[in-house]
Amino acid sequence: MKAYSLDLRSKIVAAHLVEKMSIRKVALRFSVSTSLVQKLIKQQRIEGCLDPKKRGKPQFSYLTNRETEVRALVEAHPDATLVELCELLAQNTGHWVSRTALCRYLQKLGLHRKKKHSIVAKRRQKKSKN
């Protein structure tokens, strides 16, 4: 469900504060719940604005400020898999991150995990030995 418009929110609060209507009467007048009216009045009093809040939980990652560490780790272990990088990162920082989170962060940094370069180098080494 979408958030109520800012105009409706301000009318609800104004009806209670300016017109001195009770919360129940305001709820009946605007066809909303009493808990919404209470929430809007409290939000106006505490925050000073009636903007709808962001939905969902805030996303937190231990990788947020670890760009230099991750770049150094990938440079030191260019052939490591994502799981191995996760384990190395957990040893270095003490925080475990999932394989998916590390993959997304590497993509965000522009560090691609393609193995083509290392496979080609191994083939060349094998051919040169023979």
Phi and psi in degrees as a GROMACS rama.xvg file:
@    title "Ramachandran Plot"
@    xaxis  label "Phi"
@    yaxis  label "Psi"
@TYPE xy
-75.1921  157.232  LYS-2
-72.1653  151.863  ALA-3
-66.788  148.58  TYR-4
-66.1931  156.458  SER-5
-64.1675  -33.5229  LEU-6
-63.9213  -46.8063  ASP-7
-63.9356  -41.4179  LEU-8
-59.6765  -45.2823  ARG-9
-67.9451  -34.1932  SER-10
-65.8226  -39.1851  LYS-11
-63.7337  -47.3927  ILE-12
-66.9794  -40.3187  VAL-13
-64.1749  -38.1351  ALA-14
-61.7122  -37.489  ALA-15
-77.8008  -45.762  HIS-16
-81.5599  -44.2263  LEU-17
-83.7675  -48.6412  VAL-18
-83.4917  -5.28242  GLU-19
58.9734  36.3907  LYS-20
-83.7731  151.845  MET-21
-72.637  161.414  SER-22
-62.557  -39.6215  ILE-23
-64.1316  -41.8503  ARG-24
-67.6751  -38.6959  LYS-25
-63.2999  -42.6454  VAL-26
-62.4415  -41.4863  ALA-27
-66.8434  -41.3951  LEU-28
-62.4992  -41.6508  ARG-29
-100.681  3.65414  PHE-30
56.2338  48.6091  SER-31
-127.171  172.483  VAL-32
-81.1393  157.074  SER-33
-66.9213  -31.9417  THR-34
-65.5626  -33.5614  SER-35
-66.0881  -43.7884  LEU-36
-60.9601  -45.0082  VAL-37
-61.7424  -42.8326  GLN-38
-62.7357  -43.2059  LYS-39
-67.2152  -39.5885  LEU-40
-64.624  -43.4854  ILE-41
-64.9248  -41.8011  LYS-42
-63.5272  -40.9629  GLN-43
-64.3025  -41.2038  GLN-44
-67.8277  -43.3759  ARG-45
-83.5388  -50.8845  ILE-46
-92.1405  -23.8586  GLU-47
82.2738  3.57447  GLY-48
-141.526  163.816  CYS-49
-116.529  16.1956  LEU-50
-61.7682  140.274  ASP-51
-64.7646  143.74  PRO-52
-81.4895  158.111  LYS-53
-65.0226  143.874  LYS-54
-90.0247  153.565  ARG-55
88.6209  174.958  GLY-56
-86.3431  147.333  LYS-57
-69.9079  139.659  PRO-58
-89.9522  129.821  GLN-59
-125.795  139.529  PHE-60
-137.641  141.587  SER-61
-72.3378  -10.4355  TYR-62
-87.76  -3.78891  LEU-63
-53.3498  -49.9001  THR-64
-112.15  33.2237  ASN-65
-116.182  29.2644  ARG-66
-60.0737  -46.6912  GLU-67
-65.0681  -39.9019  THR-68
-65.322  -41.7933  GLU-69
-67.9772  -43.5643  VAL-70
-60.6619  -43.1115  ARG-71
-65.0803  -38.9137  ALA-72
-64.828  -43.9915  LEU-73
-67.602  -37.1794  VAL-74
-68.2021  -38.1808  GLU-75
-72.8979  -29.9977  ALA-76
-128.606  73.295  HIS-77
-68.7911  -23.628  PRO-78
-99.2315  7.53561  ASP-79
-71.6429  143.75  ALA-80
-78.4678  171.717  THR-81
-61.5497  -40.1501  LEU-82
-63.3645  -43.3523  VAL-83
-64.5179  -39.242  GLU-84
-65.1177  -37.9615  LEU-85
-61.885  -43.299  CYS-86
-65.8413  -42.4393  GLU-87
-63.8125  -40.5496  LEU-88
-65.5463  -38.324  LEU-89
-65.6436  -37.2571  ALA-90
-66.932  -39.6761  GLN-91
-74.8384  -40.7912  ASN-92
-104.238  -23.3369  THR-93
87.0736  2.86677  GLY-94
-119.884  127.967  HIS-95
-86.2653  132.76  TRP-96
-120.853  152.313  VAL-97
-74.8149  161.918  SER-98
-61.8353  -39.9481  ARG-99
-65.3825  -43.2476  THR-100
-63.4788  -41.7571  ALA-101
-66.3902  -39.8932  LEU-102
-61.34  -46.3783  CYS-103
-61.4054  -40.6266  ARG-104
-67.999  -39.5907  TYR-105
-64.212  -38.8009  LEU-106
-65.2179  -39.4182  GLN-107
-63.5227  -37.0693  LYS-108
-80.0517  -10.5314  LEU-109
82.4502  19.4051  GLY-110
-96.3696  102.706  LEU-111
-84.0818  144.768  HIS-112
-103.211  25.6956  ARG-113
-67.5865  140.167  LYS-114
-97.8783  5.25663  LYS-115
-56.2367  -44.6326  LYS-116
-63.4486  -43.3997  HIS-117
-71.8098  -34.4241  SER-118
-66.8521  -43.2023  ILE-119
-62.9159  -41.7679  VAL-120
-63.7373  -40.0301  ALA-121
-65.2745  -40.1458  LYS-122
-63.9544  -41.5885  ARG-123
-63.6047  -39.0498  ARG-124
-64.783  -41.0808  GLN-125
-64.0601  -42.0428  LYS-126
-67.1481  -38.9619  LYS-127
-69.5572  -29.2408  SER-128
-72.0186  -33.3649  LYS-129
